[in-house]
Amino acid sequence: MNLPAGAAALHHRDQAVIDLIYHHPVAHNLPWRDVLTLIGHIGRTDQKHDGKWLFQINGLERSFPTPHGEHMEPSEIVRLREFLGEVGFMPQRP
């Protein structure tokens, strides 16, 4: 995994979250709290007044809605993949 500048080494649990983010087909069981933890380890998360979350990594920002349930919606996982790619955070190929 290519980490953004200034990011600490990933924990085993973070790697499991990354595996779910990049799972094909798109995962339907990606826990929101785990995503917040991962993004906090590689960047920064801030909850906005409207309940959405601002993710900041390598100077780029994206806003994500708080899921209604425990898991992220598949369409939001796709957006998260795209954002991670934009900041240069890509999974390593075996």
Secondary structure as UniProt FT lines:
FT   TURN            5..6
FT   HELIX           12..21
FT   HELIX           32..42
FT   STRAND          44..47
FT   TURN            49..50
FT   STRAND          53..57
FT   TURN            58..59
FT   STRAND          60..64
FT   HELIX           74..86
FT   TURN            87..88
//
